[in-house]
Amino acid sequence: MNRMTLPVLSGLILATSLFAQTPKLSTPAPSPACTIKQRVGLTDIEVTYSRPSAKGRKVFGGLVPYGEVWRTGANASTKVSFSTAVRLNGAAIPAGTYALYTIPGEKEWTVIIDKDTSLWGAYNYDPKGDLVRFTAVPGALERPVETFSIGFDDLRDESATLCLCWEKTCVPLKLEVSVVEPVLAQIRAAMASPGRKPYAPAAQFYLEHGMDLKQAMAWVDAAIAEKETFSVVHLKAKILAKAGDKAGAVAAAKRSIELAAKAEGAVKEEYIRLNNELISSLH
């Protein structure tokens, strides 16, 4: 028995040694992982997912069946993170990280934001973990998308479109964030505190969001009193134009051009162009 056992043990040891020495191979993933980050307003958004390719296959209604829960990508379930509360197609979603599932349909998709981010695919998906469900209408693409893509479009201060696109289908999701109230709180705190005030940024925010133009003018004048620069004077020209004071806007734009002509750096050329465009628009 001892003579028979020794060769067997020697063989096992040799096999184990050879296995341990086998080099690991790094090969391309069929569905590469992807992380996309985007700031919308004051909100940081991150989407982590894997990207399958069509490779000649029929995708929706084939590879991805209609009427069944889909991981919205490949491999592990797709994850989406929001640094602040948002609204997605009107549904309220608190800040946090969630799994993004969908149920594709020919004329309507169901989008699922789920609290369980630990799953591989949708095999053990349980609707009890759903935070919200809502519907979205798919659109047709003129040019097919070979590799599944999640991206952002139509970026605004308070909104964007989150797009799910593959083959000839794209599902747009309206993303809305809160900007005005958080920024107003910052402005109020900054103006009440000692030291220098953010006059120009506050005036810019008021102008861009259709707020009190008299207050914006007072702040831009305060900024100019501290230091007259071509950029701040251009801001004054835009506020005057928005308020309907064409003559005042033209005069401010011309003053901004004078200041820019004396300045150094390439940015002055940009402001000269912007001021000339503003003047042209007022004639």
Helices and strands as residue ranges (DSSP letters): H 2-21, E 33-40, E 43-50, E 74-82, E 86-88, E 91-93, E 96-103, E 109-114, G 127-129, E 130-136, E 139-153, E 159-177, H 180-192, H 199-208, H 213-226, H 230-243, H 246-262, H 267-282
